[in-house]
Amino acid sequence: MLSGAFEHLREIRATPWEKVTLPKLLGALAAVVVLLGIYLASDEGWIPILDSLNLVFHEAGHPLFSPFGETLSILGGTLMQLLVPAAVVVACWTKRQAIGAALAGVWLFQNGFNIARYMADAREQALPLVGGGEHDWGTLFERWGVLSKDLAYAATVRHLAWIGILASCAWLAWRWHRDR
């Protein structure tokens, strides 16, 4: 069974990537610029269609991870909102779709903005919660004894989000450069 998995990985690696043309590169980068422009222009840092979808995955993660204990049930929202775009990255990667993989990477890391916002709210708890209930990061940080570091953790996650988005775009530009 393991040898079959390695063979499948070899086949994927041997498959050529879809060619990244200049129009495709510019279109993908324009989409990222528009998304980031909406994010930066929003008072709350909310990209309506994308973050509404992320919220659905977040909320679905709580019951999906609940069989694994209370901590994973709480953390499940954040995990799910990262796992779904990560699965799209993997799917596009295995199909050798560079544009899809890069844009899914941007989506994956864009989630960091809202995760950071939620983390930064752990002490204040001013954000409205869907359906009320506990504040995920307030509860987790308090249990872990790091509630006073909520802003520092949030800043780190926000920085990682920017780095991941820029890395996804840089990787796509590198793919285009290789395809020229």
C-alpha positions as CSV (number, residue, x, y, z in Angstrom):
1,M,0.0,0.0,0.0
2,L,2.8,2.4,0.9
3,S,4.6,1.7,-2.3
4,G,1.4,2.5,-4.2
5,A,1.3,5.9,-2.5
6,F,4.9,6.6,-3.4
7,E,4.2,5.5,-7.0
8,H,1.3,7.9,-7.1
9,L,3.5,10.8,-5.8
10,R,6.1,9.9,-8.5
11,E,3.4,10.1,-11.2
12,I,2.2,13.5,-9.9
13,R,5.8,14.8,-9.8
14,A,6.3,13.6,-13.4
15,T,3.2,15.4,-14.6
16,P,4.0,18.8,-16.1
17,W,2.4,21.9,-14.7
18,E,-0.2,23.8,-16.7
19,K,1.6,26.6,-18.4
20,V,1.3,30.0,-16.7
21,T,0.9,32.6,-19.4
22,L,1.3,36.3,-18.8
23,P,-2.5,37.0,-19.1
24,K,-3.2,34.3,-16.6
25,L,-0.5,35.6,-14.2
26,L,-1.8,39.2,-14.5
27,G,-5.4,38.0,-14.0
28,A,-4.5,36.1,-10.9
29,L,-2.5,38.9,-9.5
30,A,-5.2,41.4,-10.3
31,A,-7.7,39.2,-8.4
32,V,-5.4,39.1,-5.4
33,V,-4.9,42.9,-5.5
34,V,-8.7,43.4,-5.6
35,L,-9.2,41.1,-2.6
36,L,-6.5,42.8,-0.6
37,G,-7.9,46.2,-1.6
38,I,-11.3,45.2,-0.3
39,Y,-9.6,43.9,2.9
40,L,-7.6,47.1,3.4
41,A,-10.6,49.4,2.6
42,S,-12.9,47.6,5.0
43,D,-13.1,49.0,8.5
44,E,-13.4,45.4,9.9
45,G,-11.1,43.8,7.4
46,W,-13.9,41.8,5.9
47,I,-14.0,40.5,2.3
48,P,-17.8,39.8,2.1
49,I,-18.1,36.8,-0.2
50,L,-14.8,35.1,0.8
51,D,-15.1,35.7,4.6
52,S,-18.7,34.7,4.6
53,L,-17.6,31.4,3.1
54,N,-14.8,31.1,5.6
55,L,-17.2,31.7,8.4
56,V,-19.4,28.8,7.2
57,F,-16.4,26.5,7.2
58,H,-15.4,27.8,10.6
59,E,-18.8,27.1,12.2
60,A,-18.9,23.6,10.5
61,G,-15.6,22.8,12.1
62,H,-16.9,22.9,15.7
63,P,-19.3,20.0,15.4
64,L,-17.0,18.1,13.1
65,F,-14.1,18.1,15.6
66,S,-16.3,17.7,18.7
67,P,-15.9,13.9,18.8
68,F,-12.2,14.6,19.5
69,G,-12.7,16.4,22.8
70,E,-13.6,19.9,24.0
71,T,-10.4,21.6,23.1
72,L,-10.5,20.3,19.5
73,S,-14.1,21.2,19.3
74,I,-13.3,24.8,20.1
75,L,-10.2,24.8,17.9
76,G,-12.1,23.0,15.2
77,G,-13.6,26.2,13.7
78,T,-10.2,27.6,13.0
79,L,-8.8,24.3,11.9
80,M,-11.7,23.8,9.4
81,Q,-11.3,27.3,7.9
82,L,-7.7,26.4,7.2
83,L,-8.2,22.8,6.2
84,V,-10.7,23.5,3.4
85,P,-8.5,25.9,1.4
86,A,-5.4,23.7,2.2
87,A,-7.3,20.8,0.6
88,V,-8.0,23.0,-2.5
89,V,-4.2,23.8,-2.6
90,V,-3.4,20.1,-2.5
91,A,-6.0,19.3,-5.2
92,C,-4.7,21.9,-7.5
93,W,-1.1,20.9,-6.8
94,T,-1.8,17.3,-7.6
95,K,-3.5,18.4,-10.9
96,R,-0.6,20.6,-11.6
97,Q,-2.8,23.7,-11.8
98,A,-0.4,26.6,-10.8
99,I,-3.0,29.4,-10.9
100,G,-5.5,27.4,-8.8
101,A,-2.8,26.3,-6.3
102,A,-1.5,29.9,-5.9
103,L,-5.0,31.4,-5.6
104,A,-6.0,28.7,-3.1
105,G,-2.8,29.5,-1.2
106,V,-3.9,33.2,-1.1
107,W,-7.3,32.0,0.2
108,L,-5.6,29.8,2.8
109,F,-3.4,32.6,4.1
110,Q,-6.1,35.3,3.9
111,N,-7.9,33.3,6.6
112,G,-5.1,34.4,8.9
113,F,-6.4,38.0,8.9
114,N,-9.7,37.0,10.5
115,I,-8.1,34.4,12.8
116,A,-5.8,37.2,14.0
117,R,-8.7,39.5,14.4
118,Y,-10.5,36.9,16.5
119,M,-7.4,36.2,18.6
120,A,-6.9,39.9,19.2
121,D,-10.4,40.1,20.6
122,A,-9.8,37.4,23.2
123,R,-9.7,39.7,26.2
124,E,-12.1,42.4,25.0
125,Q,-14.6,40.0,23.4
126,A,-16.3,42.8,21.5
127,L,-16.8,40.9,18.2
128,P,-20.3,39.6,17.6
129,L,-20.3,35.8,17.7
130,V,-22.4,33.7,15.4
131,G,-25.1,32.1,17.6
132,G,-23.6,33.6,20.8
133,G,-21.7,31.1,23.0
134,E,-18.1,31.1,24.0
135,H,-15.3,33.1,22.4
136,D,-13.0,30.4,20.9
137,W,-9.7,32.2,21.4
138,G,-10.7,33.8,24.7
139,T,-11.5,30.4,26.1
140,L,-8.4,28.7,24.6
141,F,-6.0,31.4,25.6
142,E,-7.4,31.5,29.1
143,R,-7.1,27.8,29.5
144,W,-3.5,27.8,28.2
145,G,-2.6,30.7,30.5
146,V,-1.7,33.1,27.7
147,L,-4.7,35.4,27.5
148,S,-2.5,38.4,28.1
149,K,-0.6,37.6,24.9
150,D,-3.6,37.7,22.6
151,L,-2.4,40.8,20.7
152,A,1.1,39.4,20.2
153,Y,-0.2,36.1,18.9
154,A,-2.7,37.9,16.6
155,A,0.2,40.1,15.3
156,T,2.2,37.0,14.5
157,V,-0.7,35.3,12.7
158,R,-1.3,38.5,10.7
159,H,2.3,38.7,9.7
160,L,2.3,35.0,8.7
161,A,-0.8,35.7,6.6
162,W,0.9,38.5,4.7
163,I,4.1,36.4,4.2
164,G,2.0,33.4,2.9
165,I,0.0,35.6,0.5
166,L,3.2,37.2,-0.9
167,A,4.9,33.8,-1.1
168,S,1.9,32.4,-3.0
169,C,2.1,35.3,-5.5
170,A,5.9,35.0,-5.8
171,W,5.6,31.3,-6.4
172,L,3.1,31.9,-9.2
173,A,5.4,34.6,-10.7
174,W,8.3,32.1,-10.5
175,R,6.1,29.4,-12.3
176,W,5.4,32.0,-15.1
177,H,9.1,32.8,-15.4
178,R,9.9,29.1,-15.8
179,D,7.2,28.8,-18.4
180,R,8.4,31.7,-20.6
